[in-house]
């Protein structure tokens, strides 16, 4: 599960070395959670030998020599772990910072397990980013999935971390039990107000051996269909990117355990889910642009970065086909321009109009 992350500040790519602590520190299990499937079959107890072997393997794989390398403790509630174990893990990770092989540490945790007295220890050992499992800002949804915290806890946690100078990230889930599109928009609006540095977003997947699986079998829960999930997540991309919140992942990273028969019972899982979302974003911006053109336009020439071509066209040219159905009289010319900035699209019409589009959040 090697990870690069474009959510880091600056132009250099961000390389994350994940170490999974497998539900360690979690006070209970949420209805949707099966970490053996989503993260992988990692040891319950991290030893120094295991830790060094994992970190060294990732550093050897990082052939691009990314300037922003972080060790990330994922998969559990890090600040809920017993203090001695926290400090042990942080000490091991900090040794790589001292050797200048790693620049910082990041952790994932729950919003109700963040207090001011914990932060000096985190900062002392080089923690730069705290990712918070928010999932939703709708209290009834949080109760339904047995999160054990409310929306106020999320807002307080982000505020405390920001005041202490730590970067923040929020994890949101689309299509949770009891949620609606209106509730999803409420969660996005609350996220916009909080202005975390980054966000991770994925639609709910029903995994075996979970409470949610039981609800699914009883007909009490149905996940989003793939087109609906793409629509909700594209909305999230647009709203968050518009105010400078970097969306650093869309959809779950597929693990070997997820590919095993019977691991996934239902849900909008797609190996290129993030690309589907970006294609939808490109499509929406293109449609808005074309809708503003005069009726006498018969040709539009789009120029864009080679790296944006597949997202602009969509999977199997889906976007282009959809646009041609809406505008059958307009001839589309799509040109790849080496060196053009990602997300920047210039459009020239046969009437001489020249306009520029900028897709938010793309670098």
Secondary structure, DSSP 8 states (H G I E B T S, - for coil): --EEETTSSSSS-EEEEEEE-TTTT-SS--TT--HHHHT-S--SS--HHHHHHHHHHHHHH-TT--SEEEEEEESS-GGGS-HHHHHHHHHHHHHHHHTTS--EEEEEE-GGG--HHHHHHHHHTTEEEEEEEEE-S-HHHHHHTT-S--HHHHHHHHHHHHHTT-EEEEEEEET-TT--HHHHHHHHHHHHHHT-SEEEEEE-EEESSSHHHHHHHTTS-----HHHHHHHHHHHHHHHHTTT-EEEEES----TTTTSTTSEEEE---TTHHHHHHHHHHHHHHHHHHHTS-TT--EEEEEE-GGGHHHHH-GGGHHHHHHHHH-TT-EEEEEE-TT--TTEEEEEETTS-EEEEE-TT--
